[in-house]
Amino acid sequence: MKRILTAVLLVAVALLILFKAPLWLAALFVAIIAELALHEYIHLANASGAKLSPWLPMLCGGLLFLTTFALPTTLLMPAVGAMSLLLLLVYSFSSPLHRVLPDTAFSIFGLLYVVYPLSLLPLFLTRENGIGLLLFLFAIVWVGDIVALYVGRAFGKRKFAPHISPNKTWEGAAGSMAGSIVAGMAVILISNALAERNIGTVYFMEPLWQWLAISVLLNVAAQVGDLLESALKRGADVKDSGNLLPGHGGMLDRVDALLLAAPTLWFALLLRDYFAQSRF
């Protein structure tokens, strides 16, 4: 019951922010989530042998979010590079010499693994049909995760990756894929049907087969993202990244699938736009 109530509350807040909040508030909301997840990542890193204080990586994470909100999207990757160099500079003078490389590596990986993917979420809202894109992304990730849980519990027999996540099964993974495809197609078909009746502003122009392919790609990314965080936790000998969310563990446990799915959608859209423009 804790898990269900927490999930309902999180979904309700996310949808409220998505449809009603101005861009700056949406960016602030995601930035807070990113900082909480980054703090939990640092805990995992320290449990794996790092010796990081959270203040500097979290400061760089906040600056990265501020950059993506205030400056053009073309400066996002230069901002990641600048924050990485800042971490290297600070740790070169503040860490013991034998810790300079590992401290820098652990902290930069935190930016790339946690902050950069989540910083893309507000940027989706700056694109055409940004709300629809995020709704599509969330539906695929959330529904796939829910279906995987219940299908795996009811029918799961063959282990998917027992050395990383013993509870995951091939049956659950197949259920997740089916659930994500149904959810993604439902978002597109319902949104387009409502838009044709002048209800809502979400509309998907591209052929359905493109969104079907992207749905499959996003589900694979989401499941791999979940496994990646499980590998980090298992390597650190930690069950959950935190206890912030009743029934769900930590914030990092809740956004792990998005950390790979969000950039996958972003890159897929960039490739689609590139090939669409190259025809002319």
N, C-alpha and C positions, 0 to 999 in steps of 0.2 A: 504493500500500500504506500509506503514511503517513496518507493521508486516511481510509482504511477503519479502520485500527487506532485512530486518534484518535477517530473517530466511535463505534466500538464501546465504547471506554472511557468516553466522555462519556455515552452512553446508559445504560451499566451503572451509573455513579455516580448519574446523575439518577434512575433507577428505584429504586436502593437508598435514596436520600434520600427519595424520594416515599413508599415503602411502609414504611420502617423507622424513619426519623428522627422524633424529637419535633418539635413545631412550632418551638421556639426554634432547634433545629439547622438545620431547613429554612430558616428565615428568615435565619440567619447565612450559610448556604451561598449563598443567592440574593443576599444583600447583598454578599458578596465578589465574585460575578460582576458585579453591578451596578457596584461600584467599579472593577473592572478595565475594564469596558466604558466607564465614564465617563472614566477616565484616557485611553483611546484616543480617545474623542470630543474631549477637550480638545486632543489632539495634532492631530486633523483641524481643529479650530477655529483653532488657531494657524497651521496650514499655510494656512488660508483668510484669514489677516490678523489674527486675534485675538492678544492678548498676555496670555494667562491663565496664572497659576500654578495647578497642579492642587489645591493643598491646600484652598482654601476651598470650591470646588464639591464636592469629595469629602467634606469635613466636613459640608456641608449634606446631601449624599446619605446619609451615614451617619445623621445625625439624623432624616432623613425615614424611613428604614427602622426606626429605633428607635421612632419615633412610631407607625408602622403596626403594629408588634408589640405595643407596650405600651398603646396607647390604642384606644378604639372606632373602628370603620371610618368613623364619621360625621365624625371629625376628620382624615381623610386629606387632603382638599382644603384645609381651613384650615392644615394643616401645610405643604402645598405653598406656600400664600400667604405663610406666615410665613418660610419659607426664602428665597422670592423677595425679600421685603422686606429680609431680612438681607443678601442679596447686594447689593441696591441700596444699602443703608446703607454697607456696607464699601467698595464700589467708589467711592461718591461721595466718600469721604475719602482713599482710597488710590491711585486711578488719576488720571492727568493728566485735566484737564477734558474734552479732546477724546476721551478713551477711556472716560468714565464710561458712556455709553449703550451702545456696542458691547460693552464688557466685561460689563456687566450682562445684556445681551440674550443673548450667547453662553452665559453661565453658566446663566441661567434656562432657556434652551432645552435645555441638557444635562439639567437636572433633569426637565423635562417629557418629553423624548424618550427618555431612558435610564432614569432612576431610578424615576420614577412608574410606568411600565408594569411594570417588574420587581417593584416593591413590591407589586403586586397578586397575584403568584404565591403568597406565603404566605397571603394573605387568602382565596384559594380554599379553603385547607384548613380555614378556620373555617366554611365553608358546609356544608350537608348534601351528602353524596356529594362532598366536596372532592377526594379522591384520584381519583375517577372523572372529575371535570371536568378536572383537570390531565392525566390520562392521555389523555383525549379530545383536549385541546388539543395536547399534545406529538405524538401520533400524526398528527394532521392536518398539523402544521407540518413534522415530520421526514420523513414519508413523501412529502408533496407536494414537498419540496425534493429528495429523492433521485430520485424519478421524473422530475421536471423536468430534472435533470442528465443522466440517461441517455437519456431520450426526446429531449431537445434535441440531444445528441451524435449519436444514431443517425438521427433523422429531421428535425431542425431545418433549415428552409430560409428561412422568412419571419421577418425580424427583428422583435422585439417593441418594443424601445425602443433603437435603435442609438445615439442620442446620449447615452444614460445607461449602458446595459449592452449592448455589442455582441454578447455571446454568448447573450443570451436570445432565444428564438424563440416564435412563436405555438404551434408544435407542443409545445414544452416546457411552455408555460403550460397547454395543454389536458391534457397528461399529468399535470401537477401537480394540476390540478383533479380528474381522474379518480382519481388515487392518494389524494388527501385524502378524497374521498367514500368510497372503498372502506375506507380505514383507519378513518375515523370510524364508519362503519356496523359494521365488524368489532369495534371496541372495545365498542360498545353491545350488539350481539347476543351476543357471547361472554361479556361481563360478566353480562348478564341470564340467559343459559343457566347459567352457573356459580352465580349467586346462587340460582336456582331449585332447585339441587341442594345448597344450603347450603355452597357453596365460594366463599370470598371475601366481601367486604363491599361491593363496587361494584355498584350497581344504578341504572339509568336509568328513572325513572317516566314521563316525558313521552312523548307519541306519537312514533313514529319519524320522521314527516314534519318535526317541529320540529327534531330533531337533523340531519336531512338539510339543511334550510335553513341551519342554523347552520354546518354543515360547509362549504357553499358560501361563506357569508359569511367564515368564517375563512380559507379558502384565498385568497380575493381579498385580504383584509387582509395575509396573510403575504407574498403576492407583491408587493403594493404596498410593504410594509415593506422587503423586500429591495431594491426599486428605489430607495426613499428613501435608504437607506444608500449605494447605488451612486452616486446623484447627489451626496451629500456628499463621497464619495471622489473622484469625478471633478472636482468643483469645487475640491477641495484638491490635485488632481494627485497622488493617492496611490493605489497599487494595492490594498493591504490596510490595514486599520486597525491591524494589528500583526503580530507573528510568534510570538505566545504558543503557538498550537496548530499543531503540524506538519501541513502539508497543508491547513490551513483558514484560515490567516491569524491575525487577532486575535479576541479575545472578542467584540467588537462585530460582527464578520463572522458569528459563530455565532448571536447572539441577535437580529439585525436583524429577522427575520420575527416573532419573539415580541413585539417592541416595539410592533407594531400589532395583532397577533392577540390578545394577552392582554387589552388593554383592550376590544377588540371583543367578546370573549366575556363579559367582565365587564358591559359595558353591555347586551349582548343578554339576559343573565340578569336584570339589573335591570328591563329593559322587560318581560320575560316575567312576572316576579313582580308588577310593577305592574298589568299587565292581568289577571293571574289574581286579584289581590285586588280589583280594581275591579268584578268580576262580582257581588260579594256586598254 
